[in-house]
Amino acid sequence: MSKGIPLAEALARYRADADIAPLPGSTDIDTLLNTYHPDHLRGSVVKLAVGANAGDSCQRELAGLLQAEAFIDEADLAGSPVTDIDVLVIGGGGAGCAAALAAAENGARVLLATKLRLGDSNTVMAEGGIQAAIEPDDSVQRHIQDTLRGGHHVGDPTLVSALAGDGPEVLHWLINQGMQFDQTPSGDLHTRRAGGMSTPRLVHCRDYTGLEMMRVLREAVIQHRSIEVWEQSPAVELLSNEVGQKCVGAVLTSLNNGQLRIVRTRSVILATGGLGRLHLNGFPTSNHLGATGDGLVLAYRIGARLCELDSFQYHPTGLVHPSHLAGKLVTEGVRAAGALLVNGLGQRFIDELQPRDVVCAAILRECSEGRGVRVNDQHSGVWLDTPRLERAQPGLLEKQFTSLMTRTRVAGIDPRVEPLLVHPTLHYQNGGAVIDANGATTVPGLYAVGEVSGGIHGRNRLMGNALLEIISFGRRAGAAATADRDRGPKKVTLEHVNQLRRALTLAGLPMTQRAPQILPDYAAGGVWNR
């Protein structure tokens, strides 16, 4: 049962002009995270029994999918139409589009297959901005250090160096594609400092940076003659060679008619995004409808090693009231602009620009210990003090946070006069497929980019590194995937599926669950089923 101060009472007590006491003394970060962060909830993690990560810790709901039965076998492929292509990109968000464009620019014929429509992805929901070390007092090295520190020094330094080093060039490339960024009065790119950053480094377009990015990427893909796009076409399985040790294609289905289609290719690039729609630990999510972890399942089944399967990011400021907006983000840019977090007693309790996992755990602590604002028996949160920000900087919310104002206006809330009630929401998978600096996984012929890949963010991602990553590594993988000049597979098989089935049987695991999930069970049509 939720504890805390009733919503009506807390709202009546709230005053934007009240004095705010200084933050309490220093917080033991390790104790805070280990006690309150959702990754550490008792019973939420299990050990994998089969596959490349056997023996590793994995979040329970994800483990069920990684060790699930496939939907298809060889008999299902009989009579299916076959398409031959140079590079297959699975996923139509920012990472997939960047990869497809890079592969096409390097002379490849590209097929981009996306589960929903081109652009339906978490990319469009990324509001805050993109990190790049462009300020005179900043440096790539500082960006690297901030990223490694924010990820608790678990991230791969080689990947982090590649990410940070690509930052300025990624901005240049995006601007050449037609992307708009906010500017200072003198015409320079405007930057903000957000959580975990030692200096302002966040370049943005109002509070809809990802939507603007996706606009230009989508247009570029549609206009490119060497890129063919299949919408409503999720992947249900990857294809391997005769011995099950190289990725040589994929099996796609149609959400319209259920028909299976075989795609044979030299290289496959997974850009399938995250898994927020699994609602780990019962949390709401900021993710789009198709974020069901398909790429992790397919990569693991063909033998790819994964990393950080027990580490996920819960964004600190998801709306909790009104209920129909539960999980919708309030961008970290609002805190970067100066908005404070206060509990139901009107007290600050954490530095708002600490890394996201720290702020998330602090909010959960306030709610758990009864200092939050209680909406009902199941839900509570804390105030994001937007009216105080508006008093300090009149007009800022309307000018800089257009999406937030539109979303709240529809819900009958004016954040200029009423604080927003927020609570952590499942936002991002920190880990994923192990990759090298070109996005290559441990399986030959298979690449992974964007949220489905791992190793960059360690155990916590800094704001703005996701939008940088999808362009940086999308372009790297797209270029690398064209380097394989093999004529393509002579034979495609599901031998890796057979191998996993034998392993599941030997481990005594049930074969009742099937994966990938494709759609959440509450979506129109439910979980995909043949």
C-alpha positions as CSV (number, residue, x, y, z in Angstrom):
1,M,0.0,0.0,0.0
2,S,1.3,3.5,-0.9
3,K,2.3,5.7,2.0
4,G,2.6,9.5,2.1
5,I,0.7,12.7,2.4
6,P,-2.6,12.8,0.6
7,L,-2.6,14.6,-2.8
8,A,-5.2,17.2,-1.8
9,E,-3.4,18.0,1.5
10,A,0.0,18.2,-0.1
11,L,-1.3,20.5,-2.9
12,A,-3.0,22.8,-0.4
13,R,0.3,22.9,1.6
14,Y,2.4,23.7,-1.5
15,R,3.6,27.3,-2.1
16,A,5.9,28.3,-4.9
17,D,7.2,31.3,-2.9
18,A,8.0,29.4,0.2
19,D,11.6,29.2,1.4
20,I,13.4,26.0,0.6
21,A,15.8,24.6,3.2
22,P,19.2,23.5,2.0
23,L,19.8,19.9,1.0
24,P,20.5,17.5,3.9
25,G,24.0,16.3,4.4
26,S,25.8,14.0,2.0
27,T,24.1,10.8,0.9
28,D,25.7,7.4,0.9
29,I,25.1,6.7,-2.8
30,D,25.9,3.0,-2.7
31,T,23.5,2.4,0.2
32,L,20.8,4.4,-1.5
33,L,21.1,2.5,-4.8
34,N,21.3,-0.9,-3.1
35,T,18.3,-0.2,-0.9
36,Y,15.9,1.5,-3.2
37,H,16.8,1.2,-6.9
38,P,14.4,-1.3,-8.7
39,D,17.4,-3.4,-10.0
40,H,17.9,-4.5,-6.4
41,L,14.3,-5.5,-5.6
42,R,14.3,-8.9,-4.0
43,G,13.3,-11.7,-6.4
44,S,13.6,-9.6,-9.5
45,V,16.8,-11.3,-10.8
46,V,17.5,-14.9,-11.7
47,K,20.4,-16.9,-13.2
48,L,20.3,-17.9,-16.9
49,A,20.5,-21.6,-17.4
50,V,21.4,-21.8,-21.1
51,G,23.0,-19.8,-23.8
52,A,26.0,-17.6,-24.1
53,N,25.3,-16.0,-20.7
54,A,24.5,-19.1,-18.8
55,G,25.2,-18.5,-15.1
56,D,24.8,-14.7,-15.4
57,S,22.2,-12.6,-13.5
58,C,19.2,-11.5,-15.6
59,Q,16.0,-9.7,-14.8
60,R,13.3,-12.2,-14.4
61,E,10.9,-11.2,-17.1
62,L,13.7,-10.9,-19.6
63,A,15.1,-14.3,-18.7
64,G,11.8,-15.9,-19.5
65,L,12.0,-14.5,-23.0
66,L,15.7,-15.4,-23.6
67,Q,15.0,-19.0,-22.6
68,A,11.7,-19.3,-24.5
69,E,10.7,-21.5,-27.4
70,A,10.9,-20.1,-30.9
71,F,7.7,-19.5,-32.9
72,I,8.9,-21.3,-36.1
73,D,10.9,-24.2,-37.4
74,E,12.1,-25.3,-40.8
75,A,8.7,-26.6,-41.9
76,D,7.3,-23.1,-41.5
77,L,9.7,-21.8,-44.1
78,A,8.6,-24.1,-46.9
79,G,7.1,-22.0,-49.7
80,S,7.9,-18.7,-48.1
81,P,9.1,-16.0,-50.6
82,V,12.8,-15.2,-50.5
83,T,14.4,-11.8,-50.9
84,D,18.2,-11.4,-51.4
85,I,19.8,-8.1,-50.3
86,D,23.2,-6.8,-49.3
87,V,22.4,-5.5,-45.8
88,L,19.2,-6.1,-43.8
89,V,18.5,-3.5,-41.0
90,I,15.8,-4.6,-38.5
91,G,14.3,-1.6,-36.8
92,G,13.1,1.7,-38.1
93,G,14.0,4.1,-35.3
94,G,17.0,6.5,-35.3
95,A,19.7,3.8,-35.0
96,G,18.2,1.7,-37.9
97,C,17.8,4.7,-40.1
98,A,21.4,5.9,-39.4
99,A,22.7,2.4,-40.2
100,A,20.7,2.1,-43.4
101,L,21.9,5.4,-44.6
102,A,25.5,4.6,-43.9
103,A,25.3,1.2,-45.6
104,A,23.6,2.7,-48.7
105,E,26.2,5.5,-48.8
106,N,28.8,2.8,-48.9
107,G,27.3,1.2,-52.0
108,A,25.0,-1.5,-50.4
109,R,21.5,-2.4,-51.4
110,V,19.6,-2.1,-48.1
111,L,16.3,-3.5,-46.8
112,L,15.0,-1.8,-43.7
113,A,12.3,-3.8,-42.0
114,T,10.4,-2.2,-39.1
115,K,7.8,-3.7,-36.8
116,L,5.4,-0.8,-36.9
117,R,5.8,2.3,-39.1
118,L,9.1,3.9,-40.1
119,G,10.0,6.2,-37.2
120,D,7.7,4.5,-34.6
121,S,10.4,4.2,-31.9
122,N,11.8,5.4,-28.6
123,T,13.8,8.0,-30.7
124,V,10.8,10.2,-31.1
125,M,10.2,10.2,-27.4
126,A,13.7,11.4,-26.5
127,E,13.1,15.0,-25.5
128,G,16.2,16.3,-23.8
129,G,19.0,16.5,-26.3
130,I,22.2,15.0,-27.6
131,Q,25.6,15.2,-25.9
132,A,28.7,16.5,-27.8
133,A,31.8,18.2,-26.5
134,I,31.7,21.4,-28.5
135,E,32.1,24.1,-25.8
136,P,35.5,25.8,-25.4
137,D,35.9,24.6,-21.8
138,D,34.8,21.1,-22.6
139,S,36.7,18.2,-24.2
140,V,36.1,14.7,-25.5
141,Q,38.1,13.4,-22.5
142,R,35.7,15.1,-20.1
143,H,32.8,13.5,-22.0
144,I,34.5,10.1,-21.7
145,Q,35.1,10.6,-18.0
146,D,31.6,11.7,-17.2
147,T,30.1,8.8,-19.1
148,L,32.3,6.2,-17.4
149,R,31.7,7.7,-14.0
150,G,27.9,7.9,-14.6
151,G,27.9,4.2,-15.6
152,H,29.8,3.3,-12.4
153,H,32.9,2.5,-14.4
154,V,31.4,-0.6,-15.9
155,G,31.2,0.7,-19.5
156,D,33.7,-0.4,-22.1
157,P,36.3,2.4,-22.4
158,T,36.9,1.7,-26.1
159,L,33.2,2.1,-26.9
160,V,32.8,5.2,-24.7
161,S,35.9,6.8,-26.4
162,A,34.3,6.1,-29.8
163,L,31.0,7.6,-28.7
164,A,32.5,10.8,-27.3
165,G,34.9,11.2,-30.1
166,D,32.2,11.0,-32.7
167,G,30.1,13.7,-30.9
168,P,31.1,16.9,-32.9
169,E,31.0,15.1,-36.2
170,V,27.6,13.6,-35.4
171,L,26.2,17.1,-34.9
172,H,27.8,18.2,-38.1
173,W,26.2,15.3,-40.0
174,L,22.8,15.9,-38.5
175,I,22.8,19.6,-39.3
176,N,23.7,18.7,-42.9
177,Q,20.7,16.4,-42.9
178,G,18.6,19.4,-42.0
179,M,18.1,19.0,-38.3
180,Q,17.3,22.1,-36.3
181,F,19.0,22.9,-32.9
182,D,18.3,25.7,-30.5
183,Q,20.9,28.6,-30.7
184,T,22.2,31.3,-28.5
185,P,21.5,35.0,-29.4
186,S,25.0,35.0,-31.1
187,G,24.1,32.0,-33.3
188,D,26.1,29.3,-31.5
189,L,24.5,26.0,-30.5
190,H,22.8,26.3,-27.1
191,T,24.0,23.8,-24.5
192,R,22.7,22.7,-21.1
193,R,24.2,20.8,-18.2
194,A,22.2,17.8,-17.2
195,G,22.6,15.0,-14.6
196,G,26.1,13.5,-14.4
197,M,27.7,16.1,-16.7
198,S,30.6,18.1,-15.4
199,T,29.9,21.0,-17.8
200,P,27.2,22.0,-20.3
201,R,27.2,19.6,-23.2
202,L,23.6,19.0,-24.1
203,V,22.6,20.3,-27.5
204,H,18.8,20.3,-28.0
205,C,15.8,21.3,-30.1
206,R,13.2,22.6,-27.5
207,D,12.0,19.5,-25.7
208,Y,11.4,17.4,-28.8
209,T,15.0,16.7,-29.9
210,G,14.4,13.1,-30.8
211,L,11.3,13.9,-32.8
212,E,13.2,16.5,-34.8
213,M,16.0,13.9,-35.3
214,M,13.6,11.3,-36.5
215,R,12.0,13.7,-38.9
216,V,15.2,14.3,-40.9
217,L,16.3,10.6,-40.7
218,R,13.0,9.4,-41.9
219,E,13.0,11.8,-44.8
220,A,16.5,10.8,-45.8
221,V,15.7,7.1,-45.7
222,I,12.5,7.5,-47.8
223,Q,14.4,9.5,-50.4
224,H,17.4,7.2,-50.8
225,R,17.2,5.1,-53.9
226,S,19.2,2.2,-52.4
227,I,17.0,1.7,-49.4
228,E,13.8,-0.3,-49.5
229,V,11.5,-0.1,-46.5
230,W,9.1,-2.8,-45.2
231,E,6.7,-1.5,-42.6
232,Q,4.5,-3.7,-40.3
233,S,7.2,-6.4,-40.7
234,P,8.8,-7.5,-37.5
235,A,11.5,-10.2,-37.4
236,V,10.5,-13.5,-35.7
237,E,13.8,-15.3,-36.2
238,L,17.3,-14.8,-37.5
239,L,18.8,-17.3,-40.0
240,S,22.1,-19.1,-39.6
241,N,24.5,-21.0,-41.9
242,E,24.6,-24.8,-42.0
243,V,26.4,-25.0,-38.6
244,G,24.4,-22.3,-36.9
245,Q,27.4,-20.1,-36.3
246,K,26.9,-17.2,-38.7
247,C,24.0,-14.9,-39.2
248,V,22.9,-14.9,-42.8
249,G,19.5,-13.4,-42.8
250,A,16.2,-13.3,-41.0
251,V,12.6,-14.4,-41.1
252,L,10.1,-11.6,-41.2
253,T,6.3,-11.7,-40.8
254,S,3.6,-9.3,-41.7
255,L,1.3,-7.8,-39.0
256,N,-1.3,-7.4,-41.8
257,N,-1.6,-11.0,-43.0
258,G,0.8,-13.1,-41.0
259,Q,2.8,-14.2,-44.0
260,L,6.4,-15.3,-43.4
261,R,9.2,-13.9,-45.7
262,I,12.8,-15.1,-45.8
263,V,15.5,-12.4,-46.3
264,R,19.0,-13.7,-47.2
265,T,21.8,-11.2,-46.8
266,R,25.5,-10.6,-46.2
267,S,24.9,-8.8,-42.9
268,V,22.1,-8.1,-40.5
269,I,22.0,-5.0,-38.3
270,L,19.7,-5.3,-35.3
271,A,18.3,-1.9,-34.3
272,T,15.2,-3.1,-32.4
273,G,15.3,-0.8,-29.4
274,G,14.4,-1.6,-25.8
275,L,12.0,-3.6,-23.7
276,G,10.0,-1.1,-21.6
277,R,6.7,-2.7,-22.6
278,L,7.7,-5.7,-20.5
279,H,7.0,-3.4,-17.5
280,L,9.8,-4.9,-15.4
281,N,9.0,-5.0,-11.7
282,G,5.5,-3.7,-12.5
283,F,6.7,-0.2,-13.4
284,P,5.0,2.1,-15.9
285,T,7.1,2.9,-19.0
286,S,8.0,5.8,-21.2
287,N,8.7,3.4,-24.1
288,H,6.7,3.1,-27.4
289,L,4.3,0.2,-28.0
290,G,6.8,-2.0,-29.9
291,A,9.5,-2.0,-27.2
292,T,9.3,-5.7,-26.2
293,G,12.9,-6.8,-26.3
294,D,12.7,-8.7,-29.6
295,G,16.3,-8.0,-30.7
296,L,17.8,-9.3,-27.4
297,V,15.8,-12.6,-27.9
298,L,16.9,-13.1,-31.5
299,A,20.5,-12.2,-30.8
300,Y,20.7,-14.5,-27.8
301,R,19.1,-17.4,-29.6
302,I,21.7,-17.3,-32.4
303,G,24.5,-17.3,-29.9
304,A,25.4,-13.6,-29.3
305,R,26.7,-12.8,-25.9
306,L,24.8,-10.1,-23.9
307,C,25.9,-7.9,-21.0
308,E,24.3,-6.0,-18.0
309,L,21.1,-8.0,-18.2
310,D,20.2,-7.1,-14.6
311,S,20.6,-3.3,-15.1
312,F,17.9,-1.0,-16.3
313,Q,17.3,2.7,-16.2
314,Y,14.2,4.1,-14.5
315,H,13.8,7.7,-15.5
316,P,13.2,9.8,-12.3
317,T,10.5,12.0,-13.6
318,G,7.6,10.1,-15.2
319,L,4.2,11.7,-14.5
320,V,2.1,9.8,-12.0
321,H,-1.0,12.1,-12.0
322,P,-3.4,12.2,-13.7
323,S,-3.4,8.4,-14.1
324,H,-3.9,8.4,-17.9
325,L,-0.5,10.1,-18.2
326,A,1.3,7.5,-16.0
327,G,4.8,6.9,-17.2
328,K,5.0,9.9,-19.6
329,L,8.3,11.7,-19.3
330,V,9.0,15.1,-18.0
331,T,12.4,15.7,-19.7
332,E,15.5,16.0,-17.5
333,G,15.9,19.3,-19.3
334,V,13.4,20.8,-16.9
335,R,15.7,20.0,-13.9
336,A,18.7,21.1,-15.9
337,A,16.9,24.5,-16.3
338,G,16.6,24.7,-12.5
339,A,13.4,22.9,-11.4
340,L,13.7,21.4,-8.0
341,L,12.4,18.1,-6.6
342,V,10.5,18.4,-3.3
343,N,8.7,15.9,-1.2
344,G,5.2,16.2,0.3
345,L,6.6,18.2,3.2
346,G,8.1,20.8,0.8
347,Q,11.7,19.6,1.3
348,R,14.4,19.0,-1.2
349,F,16.0,15.6,-0.7
350,I,18.6,15.1,-3.5
351,D,20.7,17.1,-5.9
352,E,18.5,17.1,-9.0
353,L,21.5,16.9,-11.3
354,Q,22.9,13.7,-9.8
355,P,22.9,10.7,-12.3
356,R,19.5,9.3,-13.1
357,D,19.8,6.1,-11.0
358,V,20.7,8.2,-7.9
359,V,17.7,10.6,-8.3
360,C,15.4,7.6,-9.1
361,A,16.4,5.8,-5.9
362,A,16.1,9.0,-3.8
363,I,12.5,9.5,-5.1
364,L,11.6,5.9,-4.3
365,R,13.1,6.4,-0.8
366,E,10.9,9.4,-0.1
367,C,7.8,7.5,-1.2
368,S,8.7,4.4,0.8
369,E,9.4,6.3,4.0
370,G,6.1,8.3,3.8
371,R,7.4,11.7,2.7
372,G,5.9,11.4,-0.8
373,V,2.6,12.6,-2.1
374,R,0.0,9.8,-2.1
375,V,-2.5,9.7,-5.0
376,N,-4.2,6.5,-3.9
377,D,-3.3,3.2,-2.3
378,Q,-1.1,2.1,-5.1
379,H,0.6,5.3,-6.4
380,S,2.6,8.1,-4.9
381,G,5.3,10.6,-6.1
382,V,7.1,13.8,-5.4
383,W,6.7,17.3,-6.7
384,L,8.7,18.7,-9.6
385,D,8.5,22.3,-8.6
386,T,7.8,23.9,-12.0
387,P,6.0,27.0,-10.6
388,R,9.1,28.0,-8.7
389,L,11.1,27.7,-12.0
390,E,8.5,29.8,-13.8
391,R,8.8,32.5,-11.1
392,A,12.5,32.6,-11.4
393,Q,12.5,32.6,-15.2
394,P,9.2,33.9,-16.5
395,G,8.1,32.4,-19.9
396,L,10.8,29.6,-19.8
397,L,8.3,26.7,-19.8
398,E,6.3,28.0,-22.7
399,K,9.4,28.8,-24.7
400,Q,11.6,25.8,-24.1
401,F,9.3,23.0,-23.1
402,T,6.6,23.1,-25.7
403,S,5.8,19.3,-25.6
404,L,5.4,19.4,-21.8
405,M,3.1,22.3,-22.0
406,T,1.0,20.7,-24.7
407,R,0.7,17.4,-22.8
408,T,-0.2,18.9,-19.5
409,R,-2.6,21.4,-21.0
410,V,-4.6,18.6,-22.5
411,A,-4.7,17.0,-19.0
412,G,-6.0,20.2,-17.5
413,I,-2.7,21.0,-15.6
414,D,-0.7,24.2,-15.9
415,P,2.8,23.5,-14.7
416,R,3.4,27.3,-14.4
417,V,1.0,27.4,-11.4
418,E,0.8,23.8,-10.2
419,P,3.7,21.5,-9.5
420,L,3.9,18.2,-11.4
421,L,3.7,14.9,-9.5
422,V,6.4,12.5,-10.7
423,H,7.6,9.0,-10.0
424,P,10.3,6.8,-11.7
425,T,9.3,5.1,-15.0
426,L,11.0,2.3,-16.8
427,H,13.0,4.0,-19.5
428,Y,16.1,2.3,-20.9
429,Q,18.0,-1.0,-20.9
430,N,21.5,-0.2,-19.9
431,G,22.9,-3.5,-21.4
432,G,22.4,-5.5,-24.5
433,A,24.4,-7.3,-27.1
434,V,28.2,-7.2,-26.6
435,I,29.6,-5.2,-29.6
436,D,32.9,-3.8,-30.8
437,A,33.6,-0.3,-31.9
438,N,31.8,-1.0,-35.3
439,G,28.7,-2.5,-33.7
440,A,29.7,-6.1,-34.5
441,T,28.4,-8.7,-32.1
442,T,30.1,-12.0,-31.1
443,V,28.2,-13.7,-33.9
444,P,29.7,-13.2,-37.4
445,G,27.4,-11.3,-39.8
446,L,25.3,-9.8,-37.0
447,Y,25.6,-6.2,-35.8
448,A,23.6,-4.4,-33.0
449,V,23.2,-0.7,-32.6
450,G,21.2,1.6,-30.3
451,E,19.4,0.3,-27.2
452,V,19.6,-3.3,-28.2
453,S,23.4,-3.1,-27.9
454,G,25.4,-3.0,-24.6
455,G,28.7,-2.0,-23.2
456,I,28.6,1.8,-23.6
457,H,26.5,3.0,-20.7
458,G,27.6,0.6,-18.0
459,R,25.0,0.4,-15.3
460,N,23.5,3.8,-15.8
461,R,23.1,6.0,-18.9
462,L,23.6,9.8,-18.9
463,M,21.0,12.0,-20.6
464,G,21.9,12.8,-24.2
465,N,24.2,9.8,-24.8
466,A,21.4,7.7,-26.3
467,L,20.7,10.1,-29.2
468,L,24.4,10.4,-29.8
469,E,24.9,6.6,-29.7
470,I,22.2,5.8,-32.2
471,I,23.9,8.0,-34.8
472,S,27.5,7.3,-33.9
473,F,27.2,3.5,-33.8
474,G,24.5,3.3,-36.4
475,R,26.8,4.9,-39.0
476,R,29.7,2.8,-37.8
477,A,27.8,-0.4,-38.1
478,G,26.2,0.6,-41.5
479,A,29.7,1.2,-43.0
480,A,31.2,-2.0,-41.4
481,A,28.3,-4.2,-42.6
482,T,29.1,-3.4,-46.2
483,A,32.7,-4.5,-45.9
484,D,31.8,-8.2,-46.1
485,R,32.1,-8.9,-49.8
486,D,30.9,-12.5,-49.5
487,R,28.4,-13.4,-52.2
488,G,25.9,-14.3,-49.5
489,P,24.7,-17.5,-48.1
490,K,24.3,-20.6,-50.2
491,K,22.0,-22.1,-47.6
492,V,20.0,-20.6,-44.7
493,T,18.9,-22.7,-41.8
494,L,17.4,-22.6,-38.3
495,E,20.2,-24.8,-36.9
496,H,20.8,-22.4,-34.0
497,V,17.1,-22.7,-33.0
498,N,17.5,-26.5,-32.9
499,Q,20.6,-26.1,-30.8
500,L,18.8,-23.9,-28.2
501,R,15.9,-26.3,-28.1
502,R,18.2,-29.1,-27.2
503,A,19.8,-27.0,-24.5
504,L,16.5,-26.0,-23.0
505,T,15.4,-29.7,-22.9
506,L,18.7,-30.8,-21.2
507,A,18.3,-28.0,-18.6
508,G,14.8,-29.1,-17.8
509,L,13.2,-25.7,-18.7
510,P,9.6,-25.5,-19.7
511,M,8.9,-25.1,-23.4
512,T,5.5,-23.4,-23.0
513,Q,6.5,-19.7,-23.5
514,R,7.4,-18.5,-27.0
515,A,9.4,-15.5,-28.0
516,P,9.9,-12.8,-29.4
517,Q,6.8,-11.2,-27.9
518,I,6.4,-8.7,-30.8
519,L,3.6,-6.8,-29.0
520,P,2.5,-6.4,-25.4
521,D,-0.4,-8.5,-24.4
522,Y,-2.7,-5.5,-24.0
523,A,-2.0,-4.1,-27.5
524,A,-4.6,-4.4,-30.2
525,G,-4.3,-8.0,-31.4
526,G,-2.2,-9.0,-28.4
527,V,1.0,-11.1,-28.5
528,W,1.8,-12.2,-32.1
529,N,0.8,-15.8,-32.6
530,R,0.7,-17.8,-35.8
